[in-house]
Amino acid sequence: MKGWLSLSVVAMAALAVAATADEKAERKEKAKAAPLDLVKRLAGDWTGKAAMHGAEEHDANVTYRVTSGGSAVVETLFPGTEHEMVTMYHEDGPDLVLTHYCMLRNQPRMKAKANGAANKLVFQFAGGANLKADKDMHMHDMTLEVLSDDHIKATWTMYKDGKEADKTTFDLKRKKK
């Protein structure tokens, strides 16, 4: 009887170790999908302030909408105004990428870099259309921080002549229905 009890304890311990390994693998798999999922969580309408460094703050409205069977997110900055711009987020293989359709009439592309923070995406310039990156003014980098389910900050960095020219920070809260 004592042998069976020991064998049972060893079997239960082995099952617990296997379950822990499965849970770790599942968490690792979810972490891979997390960047796009983080952006999908933003679906809805947001309002707040946009501040260009060195300029006055102004009101900002932003809308996020999940589209294309959950494979992309459309971000609309300043919807319905003459300054309206659209950013598309989607996966490209293992990477999260964006294309920003700017009122400057160019389309910079950026790729999120791995930074370890679960609530922060750091996008870096990865080319673009309708621009010469070493000369033309364009959005070059963007950092998106999800501070809570109802509060985000996005900082867009603009380049001109191959170097940083300005930053705009959006401090937004989710609109309540």
N, C-alpha and C positions, 0 to 999 in steps of 0.2 A: 504494500500500500504506500509506503514511504517513497518508493521509486516512482510510482505513478504520480504522486504529488509533485515530486521534483521535476519530472518530465512535463507535467502540466504547466508549472511555473516557467520553465524554459520555453515552452511553446508559446505561452502568452507574451513573454518578453520578446520573442522573435517577431510575433505579430505586431506588437507595439512599435518595434524598430522599423518594420516594413511599412506600417501606416505612417510613421513620421517621415520616412523617406519619400513616400508617395505625396504627402502633404507638401514637403519641400519642393518636389518636382512640379507640383501643381502651382505653387506660389511663384516659382521661377517662370513657368509658362505664362501666368497672368501678368507678371512684371514685363515680359516682352511686349504684350499687347497694350500695356498701360499708357504709353504716350498718346495714341489716338483715342483711347477710352477716356483719358483725362480731358481732351478737347471735346469729346462727345458730351461729357457731363455738363458742359456750358450751354447746351441747347436752351434757347430762350432769349429774352430781351434784357439788356443791361443798360444802366444809365450812370452817369457820373461826370467826371471832369477829365479834360485832356490838357496837359500842360507842356508846351514847348519850352525848353530851357531858355530863359531870358525873355519870355513873353508871358502875356496874361493867360490865365486858365480860361477855358471856355467849356460850355456844356458838350457832352458827348453821349451819343446813343450808339449801341452796338448790338447786333443780332447774330446769334449762332444757330445754325440749322443743320441737322444731320440729314444727309441725302445719299443717293445711289446705293440703297440697300445697306446703309450703315458703313460704307467704305470711305466716305468723305464727309467733311464738315465745311459749310460755307459760313464765313464770317463777313458781315456787312457793316462797315464803319460808316457812320453818318448817313443811315438809310434815308432815301428820299430827298437828299440835299444835293446841291451842286458839287459838294466835296465827297459824295459817296464813293467808296472803294470796296473792293471785294478781295478776300483772301480765301484760297482753297487749301485745306489741309487733307492729306491722304498719305497712305503708306506707299513706299517704293521699296519692295523687298523688305528687309529688316528695319528700314529707316522711316522716320516720320518726316515728311517734307511739306513745304508750303509754296504756293505761288501767290504773290501779292499783285493784284491788278490795280495799279496806282493812278491817281489823278495826274501824275507827272507823265502819263502815257508810256510808262515802261512796266515791265513785269519781272521783278526780281524773284529768283527762286532761293529758298533757304532750306537747310537740312538741320534737324535737331541733333545736337551732340549729346552723348551720354554724360550726365553730370551727377548722377547718383541721387538727386533729390526727387522724391516721388511727386511733389507738387509744383515742380518748376521745369519748364522747357526752355532751353537756350538754342535758338536757331542762328545759324551762321550762313552768310552769303555763299551760294553754290552756282552762280551764273545768273543769266537772265536774258530776256528778250527786249529788243528795242532800246538798248543802252550800252554805253562803253564804260565799264566799271571804273576805269582809271581817270575818267573825265566827268561823266554825267552825274547829276544829282539822282540818287536812288536810295531806297531803303536797303540797308546792308545787313543788319542784325535785328533780332527781336527776342526779348525774354518775356515769357508768360509765366506769371506766378499765380497759382490758385491758393489764395489765402484761407478760403473757406468755401462751402458750397454756394455762398451768396456774395463773395467778395474776391475780385481779381485785380491784378495789376499787369499791364502790358507796356513794355518800354521798347519803342522802335528807334533804331539808330540810323540816321541818314548820313550818307557819304557824298562828298563832292570833291573832284580832283584827287581821288584816291585816298582821302582821309576823312575822318569823322567831321561832320559839319554841324550836326544838331541832334537832339533827342527829343522825343515826345513820349510822355508817360500818361497812360490812361489808367485812372483809378475808378473802378466800376463796381456797382452793386447790382445784384439781380433785381429786376422789377417784380414786385409782388402783384399777383392778380387779385 
